[in-house]
């Protein structure tokens, strides 16, 4: 059975008024008798001055998490908003 975990790897406050969060998703599983560990990382960025965001760091983390999951192929349908479900 595969298990997953996620972690924030870095939070970077840029000079241009934005924050970037780097997120790593790790999936651990067993292939035969061997333990397999696979990582995917991605970054998300949000503006610190965007009044629509209550928490720009959380918004950047959410974007990074979604992108890291998409690198595994999870939730790709979320990136096709123009197609009717």
N, C-alpha and C positions, 0 to 999 in steps of 0.2 A: 504494500500500500504506500502510495506517495504522500508525503507531507510537505507543507510549504511554510515559509516564514518570510517576513519582510523587515527591512530596517532602513532608517535614514542614514546614509553614509556621510553626507556633508550638507551644510547650510551655508550659502555664500551670499553675503550682502554686497551687491555691486555698487560702484560709484554712480551709476546712472539711475539710481532709485528703484532698483529691482532686487528681488531675492530669488535665488536659484537653489532648489533642493535636489540632491542626488539620492535616489532610492534604489535599493537592491532587493529583488525577489529571489529567493532560493527555494528550489524544489529538491527534496531528498527522496530517493526511491531505491528499489532493489531491482537489478537486472540479472536474473539468474541468482547467483549467490554474491554478486558484487554490489556494494553500496555505491550508488551514483548520486553525485551532488552537482546540480547545474544552477548557475547564477545568470541573471539578466539585470542590467542596470540601465537607468534612464534618468534624465534631468527634466525638471519642470520649473518654469519661471513665472513670477507674478510681479505686478507693479505694487510697490509699497504705498503709492498715492492713489490707487484705484478705490474710490469711495464705495463701489459696489461690493467690495470684499471686506467681510468682517475680520478675517485673519489671512493676510496674504501668504504667510508661511504655510498654513494649512492648504490653501489653494494650490500653491506650488508643489506641495507634497502629494496632493491628490493627482495632479497632472503627471508627476513623475511616476507614481504608483501605476496609473493607468497605462502609461507608455511602457513601463517595464513588463507589465502583464501582457501587453500587446506583442512584445518581442517573443513571448512564448506562444503567441497565437490566441490568447484568451481575450474575449470581448471585442474582437475585430469588428463585429457588426455595429458597435457603438460609433465607429468612425465613418459610417456610411449613413449619415442623417438624411441625405436626399432621397434615399430609397424607402419606399413604403414598407412597413413591417406587416 
